[in-house]
Amino acid sequence: MFSDQRRLSRVGAAIGGFLIMVGMILLGIFALALFKIIDVSAFMDTQSTAILMLVLLIIGVLDVVSAILLVRG
């Protein structure tokens, strides 16, 4: 029983670490766009916007799963 909780805790920590890395990348992209180093208008077509929303939704779901695993473990 304790090994299952330990495994869930490790999986939750691994997912959490991945989400921290993704968050740092997104903050970096935001900073580059804020200082107009990159031009985000090139990514504002319908397909790119839909893909971006899907990626953000997946990140949110992974965040919730990670939180649940960490609370249970």
C-alpha positions as a Python dict, from the first residue, in 0.01 Angstrom:
ca = {
    (1, 'M'): (0, 0, 0),
    (2, 'F'): (277, 242, 83),
    (3, 'S'): (458, 161, -241),
    (4, 'D'): (148, 264, -441),
    (5, 'Q'): (131, 595, -256),
    (6, 'R'): (503, 647, -304),
    (7, 'R'): (472, 574, -676),
    (8, 'L'): (178, 816, -712),
    (9, 'S'): (376, 1079, -525),
    (10, 'R'): (673, 1035, -758),
    (11, 'V'): (453, 1051, -1067),
    (12, 'G'): (286, 1365, -934),
    (13, 'A'): (624, 1523, -864),
    (14, 'A'): (747, 1434, -1214),
    (15, 'I'): (438, 1584, -1376),
    (16, 'G'): (473, 1890, -1153),
    (17, 'G'): (836, 1935, -1259),
    (18, 'F'): (736, 1912, -1623),
    (19, 'L'): (465, 2174, -1569),
    (20, 'I'): (711, 2407, -1397),
    (21, 'M'): (942, 2380, -1698),
    (22, 'V'): (655, 2447, -1939),
    (23, 'G'): (547, 2745, -1728),
    (24, 'M'): (898, 2891, -1743),
    (25, 'I'): (900, 2853, -2121),
    (26, 'L'): (560, 3022, -2148),
    (27, 'L'): (676, 3309, -1924),
    (28, 'G'): (984, 3349, -2143),
    (29, 'I'): (771, 3364, -2457),
    (30, 'F'): (542, 3618, -2288),
    (31, 'A'): (843, 3835, -2194),
    (32, 'L'): (979, 3818, -2550),
    (33, 'A'): (640, 3920, -2687),
    (34, 'L'): (602, 4196, -2428),
    (35, 'F'): (932, 4357, -2527),
    (36, 'K'): (845, 4305, -2896),
    (37, 'I'): (1143, 4080, -2957),
    (38, 'I'): (918, 3829, -3132),
    (39, 'D'): (614, 3912, -3343),
    (40, 'V'): (312, 3716, -3226),
    (41, 'S'): (83, 3841, -3502),
    (42, 'A'): (229, 3570, -3726),
    (43, 'F'): (67, 3308, -3500),
    (44, 'M'): (-279, 3463, -3491),
    (45, 'D'): (-440, 3259, -3767),
    (46, 'T'): (-724, 3023, -3680),
    (47, 'Q'): (-525, 2699, -3684),
    (48, 'S'): (-244, 2828, -3464),
    (49, 'T'): (-490, 2975, -3215),
    (50, 'A'): (-677, 2644, -3191),
    (51, 'I'): (-354, 2451, -3135),
    (52, 'L'): (-245, 2700, -2867),
    (53, 'M'): (-577, 2664, -2685),
    (54, 'L'): (-552, 2284, -2702),
    (55, 'V'): (-198, 2290, -2560),
    (56, 'L'): (-305, 2521, -2276),
    (57, 'L'): (-602, 2294, -2199),
    (58, 'I'): (-376, 1989, -2185),
    (59, 'I'): (-136, 2172, -1952),
    (60, 'G'): (-428, 2262, -1726),
    (61, 'V'): (-551, 1903, -1715),
    (62, 'L'): (-201, 1777, -1634),
    (63, 'D'): (-180, 2034, -1357),
    (64, 'V'): (-505, 1911, -1201),
    (65, 'V'): (-393, 1546, -1230),
    (66, 'S'): (-61, 1633, -1067),
    (67, 'A'): (-236, 1812, -781),
    (68, 'I'): (-468, 1515, -723),
    (69, 'L'): (-176, 1273, -720),
    (70, 'L'): (19, 1487, -476),
    (71, 'V'): (-279, 1524, -242),
    (72, 'R'): (-340, 1147, -239),
    (73, 'G'): (28, 1065, -192),
}
